[in-house]
Amino acid sequence: MTKLPTHLLLVTALGLGAAGCAAEKPTLRLHHAELRSASLRGVGLDVYLTVDNPNSFDIEIRNVRVTVTFAERYALPSIDYSPNQWLAAGQSTIVRVPVAIPFTLVPGVVDEARRSPTLRYTVKGSADVTAVRALGVEKDNYPIDEAGALGREDLLGAAGISF
């Protein structure tokens, strides 16, 4: 199971266990990634994650506000994303996460990925979630402070770079 940092929806999914009644944090894995065209913001990438909700109730990801930092050196611009997507109880859901890696950071992130089989990252910020669709139990500003690693092949492959 590969955890992806892209604004994380890694973040998003990790923050989902946020609602006061959530028993378990949802888990995620990379489904696939698609390159978008470059823009003034940087290299565009849509990352599709499969998020598993192990709880016996639905959870909605309303808003996510995070900063992703690779290798403790390369901080992506802060993300403010509103997927407004429900994760059904006991089910898997595919979530699309739009990511922009600024051109100024691409060489450093790629270099770090080429030097090690994994690229460490941290995701810090907050998420707003709703648990139990019928009751609308909400939790805002749930803190997210997670660390993980992304496999070199996953990162470089998603960016269209062969290793």
N, C-alpha and C positions, 0 to 999 in steps of 0.2 A: 504494500500500500504506500503510495507516494504522496507525501503532503506537499502541496503547492502554496507558495507564499503569495502569489499574486493577490494583491490587495485583498487580499486575502480571503477572499472567500475562504482562503484557509482561515483567515481571520473570521470570516463570516461563520463558517461552520463551527469553528472552535467556540465562538461566542454564543452559539445557539443554546448551549446548556444553561444559558443565562436565566431563563424564567425561573422564578422562585420554586416552582413545582417540578422542574426538570430533574429527572433522576440520573440521566446519563448524557454526556456530551455526544453530539453526533460526530461521526467520523467521515473522512473524505479521502478520495483517491482520484488521481488524474484519469479522466476519460479520454480526452484528446485536446489538442490546441491547434488554433488556426492563425496563421499570420495575416494581419491586415496591412493595409498600406501605411507607409510612414507618413507622419504629419509633423506639424510644427512642434508638437508635444514629444515626439520621439517615435520609437518603434512600437507599433500597435500590435497587440496580441490578444486574441480571445481565448481564454482558458476555460475548458468545460470540465467541471468536477462532478463526480458522482458522490452525493452526500447521503449517508445512511443514517436514518433517525431510528435509534433502537428503543425509543420511548413508546409508551402505550397511548400517546396523545400527539396531535399535530403541533408543529412549531412553525411560526412564520418569521422569516428574516425580513425585518422592515428596513433598517438602516445600519450601515457599517461605516465607521470613521476610524481609519487606521493609517499607520506608517509602517512600511516594510523596509527592513534594512538587511542587505546581504553582507556577509562576512564582516560584520561590525563596522563596515566602512562606507558602504554604498546605500544611502537612504533614498528611496524613491519618493517622489512628491506625495504628500498626504492624499489619501483617498477618502472620498465621501460618496458612498454608493448606496442606492436604495433598490435592492432587488425585489422587495415586496413579494416574496415567493414562499409558499407554504410547503413544508416537508411533511408528508403524510406519516402517520404513526406506523412504525414497523416497516417502512418502505425506503426505497432508494429513489433519489430525485437528481436529475442532472441540472446543475446550476452554471450559467454562463457568467464569467467574470472578465470584464474588459480591463486590460492592463496597458499602460504606456510606460516604457522604459526610456527615459531621456537619452538622447544621443550621447551626451557627455558621460553617462554611466555605462553605456554598452561595452566599451573596450575593457574597463575594469572588471565588470561582472563576468564577461566571457573569459578573461584571463584567469580570474579566481576559479571558475568552473573547470578550466582546462588543467589546472594544477592539482586538483583533488577530485576523488570520485564523488564527493558530496560537497554541496555548497550550503553552509550554515546560514540561517536567517532568523530574524526576530520580527514579530508582528505585535505592535502596541497600539492601543486605541480603545474604542468602545463600540458596542452594538446595541441596537434596540430590537427586542424580540417579543413576540406574542406567543403564548402557549395555550393550547386548548381552544380551538377555533370557536366553539359554541360559547365559551365563557369570556373570551378575549382578555385573559390574564396577561398583562403587559409588564415588561421590565425594561426601563430605559437606562442608557449609559452604563451597561454592564461592562466592567473593565476587561480588556483583553491584553494579556502580556504572555505571549507564547513564543517558544523557540522551536526550530525544526531544521531539517536538512532536505535539500532537493538533490536528487541524483543528477550527476553531470549529464548523462545521456538524455534525460527528460528535458532539462533546461536547454541544452544545445540543440536537441531535436526540435523542440517547440520554436526555437528561434531560427530554424532552418540552417543550422551550422553543423557540418559533419566533423566528427572528431577522429 
